Amino acid sequence: MVACFGLVLLVEVFQLLWPSDRFYPLATLDGYSVGGQSAHGAAQQLNARTLQRKVTLTDATTSTKVTLTAKQAGITVDYDARAKSASRHSLAQRVIPFSWLFVHNTTSDDLPDAFGASKGQTHADAVNASVKFTDGALRAVAPSVGYTFNASDIRKAAGSSFASSDTDDDLATATIEMNIVQPTVSIDAAQQLLKTINAALGDGVTFTYDDGSWSLPANSVAKAVSTTANEQDNTQLDVTIISSTLIKQLKSQGVALQVAQKAVDDGVVPSLFAVKGYASRAIDAGSTASSLASMLASGSNSPVGISITEVDNFELYEGLPTQGNTKDKLSQLFGDATYSVAVYDLSTGKSKLQINADAVTTSASTYKLFVAYSMIHAVESGDLTWDSTLNGMTLSSCMATMIVDSDNDCPEAWLTRYGFDSLTEQAHEIGANNTNFQYGDMTTTANDLATVLKGYYSNSIVSADSANHLFELMGEQVYREGIPTGIGSDGVVQDKVGFLDSLLNDAAIV
């Protein structure tokens, strides 16, 4: 009896002292397990997960069906008030022995509503069928319709089928007016062009410059292939080439360096280009890509000439301020704009320039440098491998497209899986103390971006192999109008940009 009484007393003390803003260990909210979490932490998790649930819509006029995520459909989710209300424990719940074992099914309609709808219209342009390199091969990609609708109509039309609980069902199934717009290019047109391209690719493509000739495997060239709708006949597709991907393939196969060496010997480009790190700058990517596109569109395999370009940095500096110190020049250049700068010497680790370097600002896509750290850390700690699945692809592919193309789906999937608080904690652990992850509001500072880059460079936060792989991806990222343009042929830039509305961010190792 004494033992039983002692156990009951311990449970009573446990229940009375349990934090008022934290769910009991077995708690659920709308079917989601939130046991032991704070109301704020649970709200962030549920916000992210719910926005990824499916919404199936049928157009009332055409009967066209479209499946979207809740976020894509314009449904807004804010679980803060609902989670705070659900996590509270009444005095009776705290006093009744062992109530924590059964006070956990929180799905009451008395709780604050977590759902809303965006004020503006939800819109997407029609997407034509296309030819893309995916899953290791060139494939014809099916088209998708465009639409414009009011997100507020969904819940009204869904009625009782709008399911807030975490089930295998869609979040909503509804029939509304969607103003469907059909694509102009059919899958048949894409499949026909795919046959033409494959015929031209053959077993490989030969590239030539001067008296040199180099062959790239068909699959390597295919990685650079894309398509756009023909301007004169929008039911047909034109072959286009992703020039950055083509250059990457020419670099990886050693072609770029051999071409650059010949161009240097011919006196066409500076001798600086005759080294691996700079070699691809000797190639006129646009002209070479255009020649390759023409050959593939012909359906006949033939050699593609590599065009050479001269890079002259002097024109970049024309009209820039010449008087005063660096801060004075930047002030003249940027005028009334708000800006932050942090420059460090990587050989010494010392700061070279600080201008509002600790000012907290929206990170835009530079936050992906911290997501990359989280991914690498998960692999190096043994929790995952680079072959683990994320957002329907391998983790390795996800990180690559996140850095090179600044894809948003992969980092958002990562945040959904691990939570905003977890990423914030990891950023703080490596010294980026002013970097915070919240749904819809990722913030950082120039110094925090410098901190994570210095950590990569010194191998103090990840291994040398992991850092070098990330740097390779940063060197290939496709948005080169920031720091890379200013450096031009004077150096190699590995960077990650972040563009959002009027924000222009760039974090680089030069």
C-alpha positions in Angstrom: 0.0 0.0 0.0 2.8 2.3 0.8 4.4 1.6 -2.6 1.2 2.2 -4.4 0.6 5.5 -2.4 4.1 6.6 -3.2 3.6 5.9 -6.9 0.4 7.9 -7.0 2.1 10.7 -5.1 5.0 10.7 -7.6 2.5 10.8 -10.5 0.6 13.7 -8.8 3.9 15.7 -8.4 4.8 14.9 -12.0 1.4 16.2 -13.2 1.5 19.3 -11.0 5.0 20.3 -12.0 4.7 19.5 -15.7 5.3 22.8 -17.7 2.0 24.6 -18.6 3.1 25.2 -22.2 4.1 21.7 -22.9 2.0 18.7 -24.1 1.8 15.6 -21.9 4.1 12.7 -23.2 1.2 10.8 -25.1 -0.5 13.9 -26.4 -1.8 14.2 -30.0 -3.2 17.2 -31.8 -5.5 16.6 -34.8 -3.9 13.1 -35.1 -0.3 14.4 -35.0 1.9 13.1 -32.2 3.1 16.1 -30.2 4.0 14.4 -26.9 6.5 16.3 -24.8 6.7 19.3 -27.2 6.2 22.9 -26.4 3.1 24.5 -27.8 5.4 26.7 -30.1 7.5 23.8 -31.3 4.4 21.6 -32.0 2.8 24.5 -33.9 5.9 24.9 -36.1 5.9 21.2 -36.9 2.2 21.0 -37.6 2.4 24.2 -39.8 5.1 22.7 -42.0 3.6 19.2 -42.2 0.1 20.4 -42.9 1.2 22.6 -45.7 2.5 19.5 -47.5 -0.8 17.6 -47.4 -2.7 17.1 -50.6 -5.6 19.1 -51.9 -7.5 17.6 -54.8 -9.5 20.2 -56.8 -12.0 19.7 -59.7 -12.8 22.6 -62.0 -16.5 23.1 -62.1 -16.6 24.0 -65.8 -14.2 21.6 -67.4 -14.1 18.8 -64.8 -10.3 19.0 -64.9 -8.7 17.6 -61.8 -5.6 19.2 -60.1 -3.7 17.9 -57.1 -1.7 20.4 -55.1 -0.2 20.7 -51.7 -2.1 22.9 -49.2 0.6 25.5 -49.6 0.4 25.5 -53.4 -3.4 25.8 -53.1 -3.2 29.0 -51.0 -4.4 27.4 -47.8 -2.7 29.1 -44.8 -2.0 27.3 -41.5 -1.2 28.8 -38.1 -1.3 26.3 -35.3 0.0 28.7 -32.6 -3.3 29.6 -30.9 -4.7 26.0 -31.3 -1.5 24.4 -29.9 -1.4 26.8 -26.9 -5.0 26.1 -26.1 -4.6 22.3 -26.5 -1.5 22.1 -24.4 -3.1 23.7 -21.3 -3.9 21.3 -18.5 -6.8 22.2 -16.2 -6.5 21.8 -12.4 -8.7 18.7 -12.6 -6.5 17.1 -15.2 -3.5 17.8 -13.0 -5.1 16.4 -9.8 -6.7 13.3 -11.1 -4.1 10.5 -10.8 -2.6 9.2 -14.0 -4.7 11.7 -16.1 -1.6 12.2 -18.3 -2.1 8.7 -19.7 -5.5 9.5 -21.2 -5.7 13.3 -21.5 -4.1 13.5 -24.9 -6.7 13.2 -27.7 -7.0 16.9 -28.6 -9.2 17.3 -31.7 -12.0 19.4 -30.2 -13.8 21.9 -32.3 -13.7 24.2 -29.3 -10.0 24.8 -30.0 -9.1 27.9 -32.2 -9.2 27.2 -35.9 -5.7 26.7 -37.5 -6.7 27.2 -41.1 -7.2 30.2 -43.4 -6.7 31.2 -47.0 -4.4 33.6 -48.8 -6.0 36.9 -49.6 -5.0 37.0 -53.2 -5.9 34.6 -55.9 -3.9 31.3 -56.3 -2.4 31.2 -59.7 -0.2 29.0 -61.8 0.7 29.2 -65.4 0.1 26.3 -67.7 3.3 24.2 -68.2 4.0 22.7 -71.6 5.2 19.2 -72.1 9.0 19.2 -72.3 12.1 17.1 -72.6 14.3 17.0 -69.5 17.1 14.9 -68.1 15.6 13.2 -65.1 16.3 9.9 -63.2 19.5 9.4 -65.3 18.0 9.8 -68.8 16.3 12.2 -71.1 12.6 11.8 -70.8 9.4 13.5 -72.1 7.7 15.3 -69.3 3.9 15.6 -69.3 2.3 19.0 -69.4 0.2 20.6 -66.6 -2.7 23.0 -66.7 -2.7 26.6 -65.5 -5.3 27.8 -63.1 -6.6 30.9 -61.2 -8.9 30.5 -58.2 -9.8 31.9 -54.8 -8.3 29.7 -52.0 -11.1 30.8 -49.7 -13.5 28.8 -51.9 -11.8 25.5 -51.1 -13.0 25.0 -47.5 -16.5 26.2 -48.3 -16.8 23.8 -51.2 -15.1 20.9 -49.3 -17.5 21.1 -46.4 -17.2 18.0 -44.1 -14.5 16.5 -46.4 -12.1 19.1 -45.2 -10.0 16.9 -42.9 -7.8 18.6 -40.4 -6.8 15.3 -38.8 -3.6 13.6 -39.8 -4.9 10.8 -42.0 -3.9 9.2 -45.3 -6.7 11.2 -46.9 -6.3 14.5 -48.7 -6.6 17.6 -46.6 -9.4 18.7 -48.9 -11.4 17.5 -51.9 -13.5 20.2 -53.6 -15.1 21.3 -56.8 -14.6 25.0 -57.6 -14.2 27.5 -60.4 -10.5 27.3 -61.4 -10.3 29.1 -64.7 -8.3 26.4 -66.3 -5.8 27.2 -69.0 -4.6 24.4 -71.2 -0.9 24.0 -72.2 0.0 24.4 -75.9 2.6 21.7 -76.3 1.3 18.1 -75.9 3.2 15.1 -74.6 3.1 13.7 -78.2 5.2 16.7 -79.4 7.7 16.2 -76.6 8.0 12.5 -77.3 8.6 13.2 -81.0 11.4 15.7 -80.2 12.9 13.3 -77.8 13.3 10.8 -80.6 15.0 13.4 -82.7 17.4 14.4 -79.9 18.3 10.8 -79.1 19.1 10.2 -82.8 21.5 13.2 -82.8 23.1 12.2 -79.5 23.9 8.7 -80.8 26.6 7.1 -78.7 28.2 10.5 -78.0 29.0 14.0 -79.3 32.3 15.2 -80.7 33.4 18.7 -79.7 36.1 20.5 -81.7 38.3 23.6 -81.3 41.3 24.5 -83.5 42.8 21.0 -84.4 41.5 19.4 -81.2 38.7 16.9 -81.1 37.0 15.4 -77.9 34.1 13.0 -77.5 31.6 13.2 -74.6 29.3 10.3 -73.8 25.7 10.8 -74.9 24.4 10.7 -71.3 26.8 13.4 -70.3 25.6 15.8 -73.0 22.0 14.8 -72.3 22.3 16.3 -68.8 22.5 19.8 -70.4 19.4 19.4 -72.7 16.2 21.3 -72.1 13.4 22.6 -74.3 11.2 25.7 -74.8 8.1 26.4 -76.8 8.7 27.6 -80.4 8.0 31.3 -80.7 6.3 31.0 -84.1 4.4 27.8 -83.4 3.7 27.4 -79.7 2.5 23.8 -80.2 6.1 22.7 -81.0 9.3 22.6 -78.9 12.8 24.0 -79.6 15.9 22.4 -78.2 17.8 24.5 -75.7 21.0 23.8 -73.8 21.6 24.7 -70.1 25.0 26.3 -70.7 26.2 26.0 -67.1 25.5 22.2 -67.2 27.3 21.9 -70.5 30.3 23.7 -69.1 30.3 21.5 -66.1 30.4 18.4 -68.3 33.3 19.9 -70.4 35.1 20.6 -67.2 34.5 17.1 -65.6 35.7 15.4 -68.8 38.9 17.5 -69.0 37.8 19.1 -72.3 37.7 22.7 -70.9 41.3 22.6 -69.8 42.6 21.3 -73.1 40.5 23.8 -75.1 41.8 26.6 -72.8 45.4 25.5 -73.3 45.0 25.7 -77.1 43.3 29.1 -76.8 46.2 30.4 -74.7 48.7 29.0 -77.2 46.7 30.9 -80.0 46.9 34.1 -78.0 43.1 34.3 -77.8 42.7 34.3 -74.0 45.1 35.2 -71.1 47.6 32.6 -69.9 45.7 32.6 -66.6 43.1 30.3 -68.2 45.6 27.5 -68.8 44.9 26.1 -65.3 42.0 23.8 -64.2 40.3 26.3 -62.0 40.0 29.0 -64.6 39.8 26.9 -67.8 36.1 27.1 -68.4 36.2 30.9 -68.6 37.9 30.5 -71.9 34.8 29.0 -73.4 31.9 31.1 -74.7 29.2 29.0 -73.0 26.3 30.7 -74.8 27.6 30.3 -78.4 28.8 26.7 -77.8 25.4 25.8 -76.3 23.6 27.3 -79.3 25.7 25.2 -81.7 25.0 22.1 -79.7 21.2 22.9 -79.7 21.2 23.3 -83.5 23.0 19.9 -84.0 20.5 18.1 -81.7 17.5 19.7 -83.3 18.7 18.4 -86.7 18.5 14.8 -85.6 21.8 14.1 -87.2 25.0 13.4 -85.2 27.8 15.8 -86.2 30.8 17.6 -84.5 30.0 20.7 -82.5 32.5 23.6 -82.6 33.5 25.2 -79.2 33.5 29.0 -79.3 36.1 31.0 -77.4 35.5 34.2 -75.5 37.8 36.9 -74.1 37.1 38.1 -70.6 37.9 41.7 -70.0 37.3 42.9 -66.4 38.1 46.5 -67.0 34.6 47.2 -68.3 33.1 46.0 -65.0 34.8 48.8 -63.1 34.0 51.7 -65.4 32.0 54.4 -63.7 32.6 53.0 -60.2 33.6 55.5 -57.4 37.3 56.2 -57.2 37.6 58.6 -54.3 37.6 57.8 -50.6 38.0 54.6 -48.6 36.1 51.4 -49.2 33.2 52.4 -47.1 33.0 55.8 -48.9 33.0 54.1 -52.3 30.2 51.7 -51.3 28.2 54.5 -49.9 28.5 56.3 -53.3 27.7 53.1 -55.2 24.7 52.0 -53.1 23.2 55.4 -52.3 20.4 55.1 -49.8 20.1 51.3 -50.0 20.5 49.3 -46.8 23.4 46.9 -46.9 25.6 44.7 -44.8 29.2 43.6 -45.6 31.5 41.2 -43.8 34.9 40.3 -45.4 37.4 38.0 -43.8 40.9 36.9 -44.8 40.7 33.1 -44.8 44.5 32.8 -44.4 44.4 34.5 -41.1 40.7 34.4 -40.1 40.8 38.2 -39.4 38.2 40.6 -40.4 39.0 42.9 -43.2 35.8 44.9 -43.5 32.7 45.3 -41.3 29.6 47.3 -42.4 26.4 46.6 -40.4 27.8 43.1 -40.4 25.6 42.0 -37.4 22.4 43.6 -38.7 19.7 40.9 -38.8 18.0 40.6 -42.2 15.9 38.1 -44.2 18.3 35.5 -45.4 16.4 34.6 -48.6 18.1 31.5 -50.1 21.4 31.9 -48.3 19.7 30.0 -45.5 20.4 26.9 -47.6 24.1 27.1 -46.5 22.8 26.1 -43.0 20.5 23.5 -44.4 23.5 22.0 -46.2 25.4 21.9 -42.9 22.4 20.1 -41.3 22.4 17.5 -44.2 26.1 16.9 -44.0 26.0 16.6 -40.2 23.2 14.0 -40.5 25.4 11.9 -42.9 28.6 12.3 -41.0 26.9 11.4 -37.7 25.6 8.2 -39.4 21.9 9.1 -39.1 21.5 9.1 -42.9 23.5 8.3 -46.1 23.7 10.3 -49.3 21.4 7.7 -50.8 18.7 8.3 -48.2 15.4 9.6 -49.7 14.3 13.2 -49.4 11.5 14.7 -51.5 11.4 11.8 -53.9 15.1 11.8 -54.7 18.4 10.9 -53.0 19.7 13.3 -50.3 22.8 13.8 -52.5 20.7 15.0 -55.4 18.6 17.1 -53.2 21.6 19.0 -51.8 22.9 19.5 -55.3 19.8 21.0 -56.7 19.3 23.1 -53.6 22.8 24.7 -54.0 23.2 24.7 -57.8 19.7 25.6 -58.8 18.6 27.2 -55.5 15.7 24.7 -55.5 13.2 25.3 -52.6 11.4 22.0 -52.4 14.3 20.0 -50.9 15.2 22.4 -48.1 11.5 22.8 -47.3 11.2 19.0 -47.1 14.2 18.9 -44.8 12.7 21.6 -42.5 9.4 19.7 -42.5 11.3 16.5 -41.4 13.6 18.0 -38.7 11.8 21.3 -37.7 12.7 24.9 -37.7 13.9 24.9 -34.1 16.3 22.1 -34.8 18.0 24.0 -37.7 18.1 27.1 -35.5 19.9 25.2 -32.8 22.4 23.7 -35.2 23.2 27.2 -36.6 23.8 28.5 -33.1 26.0 25.5 -32.2 28.4 26.5 -35.0 28.5 30.1 -33.9 25.9 31.7 -36.2 24.0 33.0 -33.1 21.9 35.6 -35.0 20.5 33.1 -37.5 17.0 31.9 -36.8 14.6 29.6 -38.7 10.9 30.2 -38.4 8.2 29.4 -40.9 8.1 32.2 -43.4 10.8 34.1 -41.7 14.4 32.9 -42.0 16.9 35.6 -40.8 20.7 35.8 -40.6 23.5 38.4 -40.7 26.6 39.0 -42.9 28.8 37.8 -40.1 26.8 34.6 -39.6 27.1 33.8 -43.3 30.8 34.4 -43.0 30.9 32.2 -39.9 29.4 29.1 -41.7 31.7 29.7 -44.7 34.8 29.9 -42.5 33.6 26.8 -40.7 33.4 24.9 -44.0 36.8 26.3 -45.2 38.6 25.4 -42.0 36.9 21.9 -41.8 36.0 22.8 -38.2 32.3 21.9 -38.7 32.4 19.2 -41.4 35.1 17.0 -42.9 37.3 18.2 -45.7 35.6 15.8 -48.2 32.2 17.2 -47.4 33.4 20.8 -47.5 35.1 20.3 -50.9 32.0 18.7 -52.3 29.8 21.6 -51.2 32.3 24.1 -52.6 32.2 22.3 -56.0 28.4 22.7 -56.0 28.7 26.4 -55.0 31.2 26.9 -57.8 28.5 25.5 -60.2 25.5 27.4 -58.9 23.8 29.1 -61.8 23.2 32.6 -60.5 26.5 34.4 -61.4 25.4 38.0 -61.4 26.6 38.8 -57.9 30.1 38.4 -56.5 31.3 36.2 -59.4 30.6 39.1 -61.8 32.7 41.5 -59.7 35.6 39.0 -59.6 35.4 38.0 -63.2 38.6 36.4 -64.5 40.6 37.7 -61.4 39.6 34.7 -59.3 37.4 31.7 -58.6 34.1 32.2 -56.7 32.2 29.6 -54.8 29.0 31.2 -53.6 25.3 30.9 -52.6 23.0 33.7 -53.5 19.6 34.7 -52.0 17.1 36.8 -54.0 13.7 37.7 -52.5 11.8 40.8 -53.7 14.2 43.7 -53.3 16.7 41.7 -51.3 20.0 40.7 -53.1 22.2 38.5 -50.9 25.4 36.7 -51.8 27.8 34.7 -49.6 31.0 33.6 -51.2 34.5 32.2 -50.8 36.8 34.0 -53.3 
